[in-house]
Amino acid sequence: MNAPGATPPAPPSSAASHDAPASPASPVNGREPTILATSGGHRAGGGRTMVAFNSLVHHAVDLSGVHGRRPRVLYVGTAIGDAEHFTARMTEAARVAGFDLTPLQLFPMPNLDDVEGTVLDQDVVWVMGGSVANLLAVWRVHGLDDILRRAWRSGVVLSGVSAGSICWFRGGTTDSFGPELRPITDALGLLPYGNGVHYDTDAGRRPLVHELVADGTLPTTHCTDDGVGLVYRGTELVEAVTEVPGKGAYIVTRDGDTAVEERVEPRRLPDVS
């Protein structure tokens, strides 16, 4: 089993049938293309707020390397239809955390005159969960998929939870189409793997991931229990981290016509006070 910081197994040959992943450019101003893909990041707020940013969101900011000023975080709520009540909660969570948060809304129209300029000016992009299928369709209509690829190459940390995790990969399992989980295979493909979220809390996720990897629908797939995140530099998985003790990450690979799962022990992140 690989240590958390070790290089993961190469994707199986079945991945070759997918489009080639986007190639990260050389680091810009020392900022290497970075993704933090998670099944967590939020917790119940205390005092006067309903939602707070947990350790995974703070880790995304740490990965950006920002210092000497307030971190700039772009919140993207496309997957829940830019629900205004949750945008307000994220804004409050950012205020408590000491971050400058900019919401990017695409319903009923983009709320920013210069979407690309705003995205590229951020330290972190945090994408909310919800419907990954709807998220991808709306992003493509507005060209946000290409903007996010440029942001990734420029060193803006791309991150998010659930749908906001799957979107960076080739695909994964989703309830976007109804209560019965189905595969999605046309995500952005910045990372040349599949992605399994809520691996320990949604009983259907693990068996479907195994089925899809075994039959070649998904390439090697990286999965997270709730509270766990995966850190990628370029397209290499460099570390698993967690905000909840006892949780795990997993790499599911194809072996003939079966799937093989290996657990990666994540590093425990500091609690957020």
C-alpha positions as a printed NumPy array, in Angstrom:
array([[  0.   ,   0.   ,   0.   ],
       [  1.292,   3.416,  -0.871],
       [  2.067,   5.876,   1.885],
       [ -0.1  ,   9.017,   1.778],
       [  2.557,  11.006,  -0.03 ],
       [  3.575,   8.281,  -2.451],
       [  2.886,   8.196,  -6.164],
       [ -0.39 ,   6.336,  -6.819],
       [ -0.661,   3.433,  -9.234],
       [ -0.828,   4.427, -12.888],
       [ -4.278,   4.461, -14.484],
       [ -5.175,   1.125, -16.088],
       [ -5.086,   0.614, -19.825],
       [ -8.864,   1.117, -20.002],
       [ -8.29 ,   4.815, -19.392],
       [ -6.769,   5.114, -22.842],
       [-10.205,   5.188, -24.423],
       [-10.987,   8.51 , -22.756],
       [ -9.845,  11.856, -24.055],
       [ -6.341,  12.773, -22.927],
       [ -6.316,  14.855, -19.74 ],
       [ -5.48 ,  18.513, -19.863],
       [ -1.756,  19.049, -19.46 ],
       [ -0.763,  21.43 , -16.671],
       [  1.621,  24.124, -17.754],
       [  4.822,  24.941, -15.904],
       [  4.204,  26.667, -12.576],
       [  3.359,  30.356, -12.898],
       [  5.215,  32.512, -10.363],
       [  5.942,  29.343,  -8.398],
       [  2.243,  28.355,  -8.234],
       [  1.888,  24.774,  -9.386],
       [ -1.471,  23.55 , -10.715],
       [ -3.256,  22.256,  -7.614],
       [ -6.574,  20.555,  -6.897],
       [ -8.085,  19.6  ,  -3.541],
       [-10.989,  17.211,  -4.193],
       [-13.127,  16.474,  -1.138],
       [-16.134,  14.921,   0.502],
       [-16.199,  17.592,   3.197],
       [-15.214,  21.12 ,   4.136],
       [-18.335,  22.407,   5.892],
       [-19.559,  22.041,   9.473],
       [-22.3  ,  23.478,  11.6  ],
       [-21.553,  27.038,  12.601],
       [-21.369,  28.321,  16.111],
       [-22.745,  31.426,  17.658],
       [-24.338,  33.6  ,  14.972],
       [-23.608,  31.535,  11.84 ],
       [-25.299,  28.373,  10.544],
       [-22.353,  27.055,   8.483],
       [-18.597,  27.286,   9.049],
       [-15.62 ,  26.344,   6.935],
       [-13.962,  23.23 ,   8.287],
       [-10.345,  22.156,   7.975],
       [-10.505,  21.135,   4.31 ],
       [-11.469,  24.622,   3.131],
       [ -8.721,  26.111,   5.283],
       [ -6.297,  23.584,   3.781],
       [ -7.246,  24.702,   0.275],
       [ -6.274,  28.232,   1.301],
       [ -3.02 ,  26.946,   2.807],
       [ -2.216,  25.159,  -0.456],
       [ -2.495,  28.459,  -2.323],
       [  0.441,  29.827,  -0.345],
       [ -1.218,  33.212,   0.144],
       [  0.315,  35.34 ,   2.879],
       [  0.399,  38.97 ,   3.917],
       [ -3.233,  39.645,   2.96 ],
       [ -6.706,  38.165,   3.25 ],
       [ -7.159,  35.075,   1.04 ],
       [ -9.442,  35.508,  -1.967],
       [-11.926,  32.641,  -2.347],
       [-14.401,  32.255,  -5.214],
       [-17.561,  30.374,  -4.221],
       [-19.335,  28.571,  -7.089],
       [-22.821,  27.287,  -6.286],
       [-23.905,  26.203,  -9.769],
       [-24.633,  22.624,  -8.652],
       [-27.413,  23.858,  -6.322],
       [-28.745,  26.417,  -8.771],
       [-26.914,  29.336,  -7.118],
       [-29.251,  29.054,  -4.11 ],
       [-29.153,  32.495,  -2.545],
       [-29.633,  31.264,   1.024],
       [-26.538,  29.077,   0.78 ],
       [-24.505,  31.809,  -0.882],
       [-25.36 ,  33.944,   2.159],
       [-24.199,  31.175,   4.482],
       [-20.92 ,  30.815,   2.594],
       [-20.396,  34.566,   2.769],
       [-20.857,  34.484,   6.537],
       [-18.539,  31.476,   6.861],
       [-15.859,  33.329,   4.911],
       [-16.224,  36.441,   7.076],
       [-15.69 ,  34.368,  10.233],
       [-12.712,  32.577,   8.645],
       [-11.07 ,  35.845,   7.572],
       [-11.42 ,  35.229,   3.822],
       [-12.623,  37.619,   1.109],
       [-15.321,  35.632,  -0.676],
       [-16.704,  36.388,  -4.134],
       [-19.761,  34.399,  -5.272],
       [-19.873,  33.457,  -8.948],
       [-23.503,  33.054, -10.001],
       [-24.662,  31.924, -13.425],
       [-28.45 ,  32.049, -12.786],
       [-30.245,  33.855, -14.375],
       [-27.095,  35.373, -15.903],
       [-23.47 ,  35.77 , -14.785],
       [-23.281,  38.231, -11.911],
       [-19.805,  39.449, -12.923],
       [-18.814,  41.609, -15.889],
       [-15.399,  39.93 , -16.178],
       [-15.792,  36.294, -15.187],
       [-12.377,  35.18 , -16.399],
       [-10.532,  38.079, -14.798],
       [-12.287,  37.484, -11.504],
       [-11.568,  33.756, -11.511],
       [ -7.89 ,  34.263, -12.335],
       [ -7.58 ,  36.818,  -9.525],
       [ -8.554,  34.28 ,  -6.854],
       [ -6.379,  32.198,  -4.588],
       [ -8.951,  29.391,  -4.27 ],
       [-12.075,  28.284,  -6.124],
       [-14.504,  26.352,  -3.89 ],
       [-17.281,  24.512,  -5.747],
       [-20.385,  23.466,  -3.842],
       [-21.98 ,  20.031,  -4.125],
       [-25.278,  19.214,  -5.794],
       [-25.893,  18.093,  -9.379],
       [-22.602,  17.55 , -11.195],
       [-24.467,  16.899, -14.473],
       [-26.228,  20.257, -14.318],
       [-23.042,  21.975, -13.178],
       [-21.096,  20.716, -16.199],
       [-23.828,  21.672, -18.664],
       [-24.166,  25.219, -17.33 ],
       [-20.421,  25.751, -17.07 ],
       [-19.991,  24.718, -20.715],
       [-22.748,  27.036, -21.921],
       [-20.925,  29.963, -20.3  ],
       [-17.364,  28.838, -21.145],
       [-16.51 ,  28.474, -17.467],
       [-14.98 ,  25.049, -18.114],
       [-12.222,  26.63 , -20.232],
       [-11.768,  29.493, -17.762],
       [-11.253,  27.02 , -14.925],
       [ -8.683,  25.105, -16.974],
       [ -6.744,  28.338, -17.425],
       [ -7.087,  29.124, -13.727],
       [ -5.744,  25.657, -12.845],
       [ -2.749,  26.117, -15.115],
       [ -2.093,  29.565, -13.608],
       [ -1.946,  28.159, -10.067],
       [ -5.375,  29.026,  -8.669],
       [ -6.259,  26.176,  -6.285],
       [ -9.355,  24.364,  -7.552],
       [-11.352,  22.661,  -4.826],
       [-14.814,  21.68 ,  -3.724],
       [-17.082,  19.051,  -2.233],
       [-19.021,  16.175,  -3.83 ],
       [-20.099,  17.496,  -7.27 ],
       [-17.375,  20.093,  -6.67 ],
       [-14.929,  17.2  ,  -6.464],
       [-16.146,  14.934,  -9.281],
       [-16.101,  17.82 , -11.774],
       [-12.277,  17.946, -11.892],
       [-11.958,  14.248, -12.84 ],
       [-13.035,  12.212, -15.854],
       [-16.182,  11.159, -14.061],
       [-17.655,   9.299, -11.143],
       [-20.94 ,   8.231,  -9.602],
       [-23.813,  10.674,  -9.25 ],
       [-27.437,  11.021,  -8.214],
       [-27.834,  13.922, -10.666],
       [-30.383,  11.957, -12.693],
       [-32.476,  10.542,  -9.858],
       [-32.246,   8.564,  -6.608],
       [-30.564,   5.621,  -8.332],
       [-26.856,   6.297,  -8.746],
       [-25.544,   6.437, -12.301],
       [-22.14 ,   7.007, -13.892],
       [-21.047,  10.298, -15.351],
       [-18.07 ,  10.126, -17.709],
       [-17.818,  13.567, -19.33 ],
       [-16.489,  15.725, -16.503],
       [-13.689,  18.237, -17.078],
       [-10.905,  15.641, -17.044],
       [ -8.213,  17.834, -15.527],
       [ -7.339,  14.74 , -13.497],
       [ -7.124,  11.463, -15.48 ],
       [ -9.001,   9.378, -12.911],
       [-12.519,   8.631, -11.788],
       [-13.733,  10.028,  -8.466],
       [-15.899,   8.432,  -5.805],
       [-17.361,  10.748,  -3.158],
       [-19.302,   9.974,   0.064],
       [-17.695,   6.569,  -0.068],
       [-18.624,   5.573,   3.48 ],
       [-22.011,   7.241,   3.902],
       [-23.88 ,   6.441,   0.672],
       [-24.193,   2.663,   0.512],
       [-24.474,   2.525,  -3.281],
       [-21.291,   4.413,  -4.089],
       [-18.651,   1.775,  -3.369],
       [-20.242,  -1.137,  -5.277],
       [-21.015,   1.057,  -8.28 ],
       [-17.45 ,   2.395,  -8.378],
       [-16.164,  -1.187,  -8.331],
       [-18.55 ,  -2.175, -11.134],
       [-17.622,   0.804, -13.307],
       [-13.886,   0.315, -12.841],
       [-14.143,  -3.433, -13.456],
       [-15.953,  -2.979, -16.78 ],
       [-13.761,  -0.066, -17.927],
       [-16.446,   2.636, -17.752],
       [-14.216,   4.532, -15.312],
       [-10.417,   4.502, -15.196],
       [ -8.539,   4.09 , -11.918],
       [-10.782,   5.849,  -9.418],
       [ -9.831,   7.842,  -6.32 ],
       [-12.441,   7.832,  -3.551],
       [-13.015,   9.704,  -0.31 ],
       [-14.966,   9.029,   2.857],
       [-16.878,  12.016,   4.197],
       [-14.419,  14.488,   5.696],
       [-11.505,  13.406,   3.481],
       [ -9.738,  15.312,   0.699],
       [ -7.205,  14.412,  -1.998],
       [ -4.4  ,  16.809,  -2.935],
       [ -3.083,  16.825,  -6.504],
       [ -0.08 ,  18.731,  -7.808],
       [ -0.423,  18.726, -11.545],
       [ -2.128,  15.383, -12.131],
       [ -0.262,  13.502,  -9.39 ],
       [ -1.989,  12.497,  -6.178],
       [  0.457,  13.651,  -3.507],
       [ -1.507,  13.354,  -0.272],
       [ -4.783,  12.4  ,   1.377],
       [ -5.935,  14.598,   4.265],
       [ -8.886,  14.464,   6.641],
       [-10.803,  16.704,   9.006],
       [-12.49 ,  13.696,  10.667],
       [-10.508,  10.997,  12.514],
       [-10.832,   7.402,  11.371],
       [-11.835,   8.183,   7.782],
       [-10.032,   6.943,   4.695],
       [ -9.233,   7.455,   1.027],
       [ -9.174,   4.664,  -1.538],
       [ -7.688,   3.835,  -4.921],
       [ -9.74 ,   1.428,  -7.028],
       [ -7.958,  -0.162,  -9.985],
       [ -8.919,  -2.679, -12.633],
       [ -7.453,  -6.177, -12.542],
       [ -8.788,  -8.186, -15.443],
       [-12.555,  -8.05 , -15.111],
       [-12.561,  -7.197, -11.415],
       [-11.801,  -4.133,  -9.306],
       [ -9.188,  -3.991,  -6.57 ],
       [ -9.417,  -1.434,  -3.76 ],
       [ -6.497,  -0.112,  -1.713],
       [ -6.881,   2.18 ,   1.287],
       [ -4.743,   5.299,   1.715],
       [ -4.459,   6.589,   5.279],
       [ -5.017,  10.355,   5.271],
       [ -3.088,  12.873,   7.321],
       [ -5.194,  14.484,  10.046],
       [ -5.596,  18.217,   9.544],
       [ -5.632,  20.599,  12.525],
       [ -9.05 ,  21.416,  13.914],
       [-10.471,  24.851,  13.149],
       [-11.337,  26.755,  16.292]])
